[in-house]
Amino acid sequence: MLITLLSDLGLTALFAFALSQTYQVWPPTHALPERLLRAALSLCAALVLALHEQASGQASGLSLVAVALVTLRYGPLYGLPGLTVAFLPGMDPVQVAFQTAGVLLMATVLRPAVRVDLPPGARLLWTAPLIFLAGHLAGHLAGHLAGHLAGAVAAPAPPGGTAADRRRAVQRPGPDHARAAQPPEDPERLVHVPRAGIHGRPDRAAQPPSVHR
């Protein structure tokens, strides 16, 4: 666990250093090519950190840092590609998508209060936890809801079917019930009629044998 966390922090520091190399002048410029380059580096950082977390089996959530930073800096349009993390192989797409969307939404809402263009201050003590808390809470609720829906769909039908099936069975009885409802035949009506022979006479084979004395 500790080794995985240290390696995640090392990768985060590596991508932060690579991002810092895009700032060559002071005051920093924010032309469109520079914005696209920084957004691409942030997306690469999110993808690499997510794959590293998946390979190590420890979810530290540091892949959301890149999404939050680029959203706080340039707005939600540049942080929106971070949702592609949910489509990586082996990821839970619903949970990861809601987790990333929660961070993206909260970073957009708190962007005017954070003001990353200003020096760090006390405002970061309450805004940063809110951003990542919203993301993890959204991911947890989405995973819990998806599990309940999957269980409801896969639940077997109760014995005897539903109430509607039982009502239909009562209204439309089967052939066994129809035969059982018919009255029995009268045995006195069953009269034996002998078969007729070739010339219209009763067939001897159909008559009972006579007794010769």
ZIPEQUI-V658411 format. One record per residue. N is the residue number from 1. SS is DSSP state (H for helix, E for strand, - for the rest). PHI is phi in degrees with one decimal (* if undefined). OMEGA is omega in whole degrees, 0 to 359 (* if undefined). Layout:
N	SS	PHI	OMEGA
N	SS	PHI	OMEGA
This chain:
1	-	*	182
2	H	-66.9	179
3	H	-65.6	178
4	H	-64.1	179
5	H	-65.1	179
6	H	-66.4	178
7	H	-67.2	175
8	H	-64.6	178
9	H	-65.0	177
10	H	-63.5	177
11	H	-65.5	178
12	H	-63.5	178
13	H	-65.8	179
14	H	-64.0	179
15	H	-70.5	176
16	H	-65.7	177
17	H	-66.5	178
18	H	-63.9	179
19	H	-70.2	180
20	H	-68.2	179
21	-	-72.0	177
22	-	-81.5	177
23	-	-99.0	185
24	-	-109.3	183
25	-	-129.0	176
26	-	-128.9	0
27	-	-69.8	185
28	-	-65.1	177
29	-	-96.9	183
30	-	-134.2	176
31	-	-70.0	183
32	H	-60.0	177
33	H	-60.7	179
34	H	-69.3	177
35	H	-63.8	180
36	H	-64.7	179
37	H	-65.2	180
38	H	-68.1	176
39	H	-66.5	178
40	H	-66.0	177
41	H	-64.7	178
42	H	-65.4	178
43	H	-65.4	177
44	H	-62.1	178
45	H	-62.2	180
46	H	-64.0	181
47	H	-67.4	181
48	H	-65.9	179
49	H	-65.4	178
50	H	-66.1	178
51	H	-66.2	178
52	H	-66.9	177
53	H	-63.7	180
54	H	-67.5	180
55	H	-67.7	181
56	H	-82.4	181
57	-	78.8	179
58	-	-119.8	181
59	-	-90.7	179
60	-	-93.0	178
61	-	79.8	180
62	-	-72.1	177
63	H	-66.5	179
64	H	-78.7	181
65	H	-63.5	180
66	H	-63.8	179
67	H	-64.8	181
68	H	-67.0	183
69	H	-67.2	181
70	H	-69.1	177
71	H	-71.1	178
72	H	-65.8	183
73	H	-83.2	189
74	H	-120.0	177
75	-	106.4	185
76	H	-68.0	181
77	H	-64.3	180
78	H	-84.2	177
79	H	-90.7	182
80	H	-61.4	177
81	H	-60.8	177
82	H	-63.6	177
83	H	-67.1	179
84	H	-66.2	176
85	H	-60.9	181
86	H	-66.1	183
87	H	-97.3	176
88	-	-69.0	180
89	-	-64.2	179
90	-	90.3	180
91	-	-85.5	170
92	-	-82.6	190
93	H	-62.3	183
94	H	-69.5	183
95	H	-65.9	182
96	H	-67.5	179
97	H	-63.6	179
98	H	-68.2	179
99	H	-64.5	179
100	H	-66.7	179
101	H	-65.8	177
102	H	-64.9	177
103	H	-65.3	180
104	H	-62.1	181
105	H	-68.5	182
106	H	-68.5	177
107	H	-65.3	177
108	H	-68.2	181
109	H	-68.0	183
110	-	-89.6	182
111	H	-60.0	178
112	H	-64.3	180
113	H	-84.4	183
114	H	-75.0	178
115	-	53.3	182
116	-	-67.2	177
117	-	-79.0	178
118	-	-99.3	177
119	-	-60.3	179
120	-	-60.4	182
121	-	-152.2	182
122	-	-67.4	181
123	-	-64.3	181
124	H	-75.7	181
125	H	-70.5	180
126	H	-114.1	180
127	H	-78.8	182
128	H	-63.2	176
129	H	-61.3	180
130	H	-65.1	182
131	H	-63.0	184
132	H	-80.7	175
133	H	-66.2	178
134	H	-63.5	179
135	H	-65.0	181
136	H	-67.8	178
137	H	-67.1	177
138	H	-64.5	178
139	H	-65.7	179
140	H	-65.9	179
141	H	-65.2	179
142	H	-66.0	178
143	H	-64.8	178
144	H	-65.3	180
145	H	-67.3	178
146	H	-63.7	177
147	H	-65.0	178
148	H	-67.5	179
149	H	-66.3	179
150	H	-65.0	178
151	H	-68.3	179
152	H	-69.9	179
153	H	-71.0	183
154	H	-86.1	182
155	-	-69.3	180
156	-	-72.5	179
157	-	-71.8	180
158	-	-66.1	179
159	-	-59.9	181
160	-	87.9	180
161	-	81.8	180
162	-	-77.7	180
163	H	-64.7	178
164	H	-65.6	178
165	H	-64.9	180
166	H	-67.7	177
167	H	-65.0	178
168	H	-64.8	179
169	H	-66.7	178
170	H	-73.3	182
171	H	-72.4	181
172	-	-122.1	180
173	-	-67.9	182
174	-	-80.3	181
175	H	-65.8	180
176	H	-65.1	178
177	H	-67.2	179
178	H	-66.8	179
179	H	-68.1	180
180	H	-69.3	181
181	H	-78.5	180
182	-	-72.9	179
183	-	-71.3	179
184	-	-69.3	180
185	-	-75.3	180
186	-	-74.9	181
187	H	-67.0	180
188	H	-71.5	181
189	H	-81.0	180
190	-	-81.0	183
191	-	-101.1	179
192	-	-80.9	178
193	-	-110.1	180
194	-	-69.8	180
195	-	-74.0	180
196	E	-84.4	180
197	-	-81.9	183
198	-	-73.2	183
199	-	-98.9	178
200	-	86.8	178
201	-	-86.2	178
202	E	-62.7	180
203	-	-71.5	180
204	H	-65.9	180
205	H	-67.7	179
206	H	-85.5	180
207	-	-84.2	178
208	-	-69.0	182
209	-	-65.3	177
210	-	-87.2	182
211	-	-102.0	179
212	-	-94.2	178
213	-	-102.8	*
